[in-house]
Amino acid sequence: MTRPNEFKALVVSETDDKQYLRTITTRTIDDLPAGEVIVQVRYSSLNYKDVLSATGNPGVTRSYPHTPGIDASGVVVESEDPAFKPGDEVIVTSYDLGMNTAGGFGQYIRVPAGWVVPLPAELSLREAMVYGTAGFTAALSVWRMVENGVKPEDGDVLVSGATGGVGSIAVSILAKSGYRVVAVNGVVDEADYLKEIGAAEVISIEEATDTSGRPLLKGRWAAGIDTVGGEILATTIKTVNPDGTVTCCGNVASPDLPLTVYPFILRGVTLIGIDSQNCPMPIRSKIWDKIASEWKIAWLEKLTTEAPFAQLDDKIELMLQGKHRGRTIINLLEA
Ligand SMILES: NC(=O)c1ccc[n+]([C@@H]2O[C@H](COP(=O)([O-])OP(=O)(O)OC[C@H]3O[C@@H](n4cnc5c(N)ncnc54)[C@H](OP(=O)(O)O)[C@@H]3O)[C@@H](O)[C@H]2O)c1
């Protein structure tokens, strides 16, 4: 398979007064970091972390100019590792992709072979990016919850940040697996959308946030899948039933967790941290296989907005304003 030396990529550059400018510009393969596998990126997707990288967050990206994009699906064009050959369809997410390694907002990436996952037979390159890091994180959260013993008959599962990428896919996978899902939604009213993708009930951020300051509240949920942190996560932990499970992956509301130890020592609640970035490859492959089979969502298109590469900047702005819903995938072949 041949590849051109030049390609287009979104490049974020830093000005002297710490402004971050985003332009689609020409790059060469030689500009890419070292790695064994070169992939022509067909689709990428938009995640909250990409917005942080695209706006100069030093916790995500240390130096600029930089091409964000923590997700990519595409076709191998060159590989120094015998595990991959030109023409192989692959998924590359997590590790350092898009953080300090040029990412999926470019038409080519060069990465270590250890970051590359063969595309499961039941998924297309496009579908893989509808899931992307957000979907993988949602699936990892549900998997950890199920492994901790939570069954559909145990009661309701609360999902926060439900219209977001992680939240939308968590709602969908849980509903498909027979769980009754209560979705927390507040930034933009999207109750109809959430019911379409499987939520049985939608509650507001206010209802999901305790203001009494009490260390424990009446148990309401068998489990919680939290994507926002802060007071909502603390309230979820205080309102989960005895022996309940809460997973925690995000901080869009706040990185703080205002809590006492009582839910843990008086109710046996388990809080499970979710780190998709460093998830070991055997678990990563298992989760992608589940996504492609028993957890494949029939209504995936309801969650999906596809944008051509040229509209990437508009989509970043939308997510910055908190107006983003579900999953946005970027078609790198369509300018
Ligand atoms: N740990 C990991 O491995 C991992 C992997 C992927 C993502 N994440 C994290 O997970 C979080 C969600 O990511 P995402 O890609 O789903 O983001 P997203 O698409 O921007 O969704 C976030 C959702 O959170 C809700 N929200 C936003 N601001 C809020 C606020 N101030 N208070 C309460 N709710 C708020 C909104 O949903 P509603 O309007 O429905 O309330 C929004 O749609 C981020 O913090 C991200 O960094 C972590």
Ligand as a Chemical Component Dictionary entry (heavy atoms), coordinates in Angstrom:
data_LIG
# 
_chem_comp.id                   LIG 
_chem_comp.type                 NON-POLYMER 
_chem_comp.pdbx_formal_charge   0 
_chem_comp.three_letter_code    LIG 
# 
loop_
_chem_comp_atom.comp_id 
_chem_comp_atom.atom_id 
_chem_comp_atom.alt_atom_id 
_chem_comp_atom.type_symbol 
_chem_comp_atom.charge 
_chem_comp_atom.model_Cartn_x 
_chem_comp_atom.model_Cartn_y 
_chem_comp_atom.model_Cartn_z 
_chem_comp_atom.pdbx_ordinal 
LIG N1  N1  N 0  -10.855 7.997  33.067 1  
LIG C1  C1  C 0  -10.861 7.743  31.779 2  
LIG O1  O1  O 0  -10.252 6.810  31.301 3  
LIG C2  C2  C 0  -11.684 8.622  30.888 4  
LIG C3  C3  C 0  -11.878 8.293  29.535 5  
LIG C4  C4  C 0  -12.752 9.101  28.755 6  
LIG C5  C5  C 0  -13.324 10.232 29.339 7  
LIG N2  N2  N 1  -13.037 10.544 30.624 8  
LIG C6  C6  C 0  -13.634 11.709 31.276 9  
LIG O2  O2  O 0  -15.027 11.491 31.348 10 
LIG C7  C7  C 0  -15.686 12.749 31.353 11 
LIG C8  C8  C 0  -16.777 12.746 30.284 12 
LIG O3  O3  O 0  -16.175 12.664 29.006 13 
LIG P1  P1  P 0  -17.073 12.796 27.687 14 
LIG O4  O4  O 0  -16.161 12.567 26.531 15 
LIG O5  O5  O -1 -18.295 11.992 27.861 16 
LIG O6  O6  O 0  -17.459 14.366 27.770 17 
LIG P2  P2  P 0  -18.713 15.116 27.121 18 
LIG O7  O7  O 0  -19.154 14.423 25.879 19 
LIG O8  O8  O 0  -18.324 16.557 27.072 20 
LIG O9  O9  O 0  -19.881 14.900 28.201 21 
LIG C9  C9  C 0  -19.845 15.425 29.482 22 
LIG C10 C10 C 0  -21.301 15.539 29.981 23 
LIG O10 O10 O 0  -21.254 15.887 31.354 24 
LIG C11 C11 C 0  -22.341 16.750 31.674 25 
LIG N3  N3  N 0  -21.773 17.969 32.248 26 
LIG C12 C12 C 0  -21.008 18.908 31.638 27 
LIG N4  N4  N 0  -20.677 19.884 32.486 28 
LIG C13 C13 C 0  -21.252 19.547 33.668 29 
LIG C14 C14 C 0  -21.284 20.162 34.943 30 
LIG N5  N5  N 0  -20.651 21.319 35.188 31 
LIG N6  N6  N 0  -21.984 19.539 35.934 32 
LIG C15 C15 C 0  -22.614 18.371 35.725 33 
LIG N7  N7  N 0  -22.625 17.739 34.532 34 
LIG C16 C16 C 0  -21.952 18.326 33.527 35 
LIG C17 C17 C 0  -23.095 17.010 30.386 36 
LIG O11 O11 O 0  -24.151 16.047 30.337 37 
LIG P3  P3  P 0  -25.675 16.391 30.754 38 
LIG O12 O12 O 0  -26.047 17.656 30.063 39 
LIG O13 O13 O 0  -26.446 15.203 30.281 40 
LIG O14 O14 O 0  -25.719 16.524 32.250 41 
LIG C18 C18 C 0  -22.095 16.655 29.305 42 
LIG O15 O15 O 0  -22.716 16.205 28.136 43 
LIG C19 C19 C 0  -14.603 13.792 31.137 44 
LIG O16 O16 O 0  -14.201 14.314 32.398 45 
LIG C20 C20 C 0  -13.478 12.994 30.527 46 
LIG O17 O17 O 0  -12.217 13.597 30.736 47 
LIG C21 C21 C 0  -12.235 9.763  31.392 48 
# 
loop_
_chem_comp_bond.comp_id 
_chem_comp_bond.atom_id_1 
_chem_comp_bond.atom_id_2 
_chem_comp_bond.value_order 
_chem_comp_bond.pdbx_ordinal 
LIG N1  C1  SING 1  
LIG C1  O1  DOUB 2  
LIG C1  C2  SING 3  
LIG C2  C3  SING 4  
LIG C2  C21 DOUB 5  
LIG C3  C4  DOUB 6  
LIG C4  C5  SING 7  
LIG C5  N2  DOUB 8  
LIG N2  C6  SING 9  
LIG N2  C21 SING 10 
LIG C6  O2  SING 11 
LIG C6  C20 SING 12 
LIG O2  C7  SING 13 
LIG C7  C8  SING 14 
LIG C7  C19 SING 15 
LIG C8  O3  SING 16 
LIG O3  P1  SING 17 
LIG P1  O4  DOUB 18 
LIG P1  O5  SING 19 
LIG P1  O6  SING 20 
LIG O6  P2  SING 21 
LIG P2  O7  DOUB 22 
LIG P2  O8  SING 23 
LIG P2  O9  SING 24 
LIG O9  C9  SING 25 
LIG C9  C10 SING 26 
LIG C10 O10 SING 27 
LIG C10 C18 SING 28 
LIG O10 C11 SING 29 
LIG C11 N3  SING 30 
LIG C11 C17 SING 31 
LIG N3  C12 SING 32 
LIG N3  C16 SING 33 
LIG C12 N4  DOUB 34 
LIG N4  C13 SING 35 
LIG C13 C14 SING 36 
LIG C13 C16 DOUB 37 
LIG C14 N5  SING 38 
LIG C14 N6  DOUB 39 
LIG N6  C15 SING 40 
LIG C15 N7  DOUB 41 
LIG N7  C16 SING 42 
LIG C17 O11 SING 43 
LIG C17 C18 SING 44 
LIG O11 P3  SING 45 
LIG P3  O12 DOUB 46 
LIG P3  O13 SING 47 
LIG P3  O14 SING 48 
LIG C18 O15 SING 49 
LIG C19 O16 SING 50 
LIG C19 C20 SING 51 
LIG C20 O17 SING 52 
# 
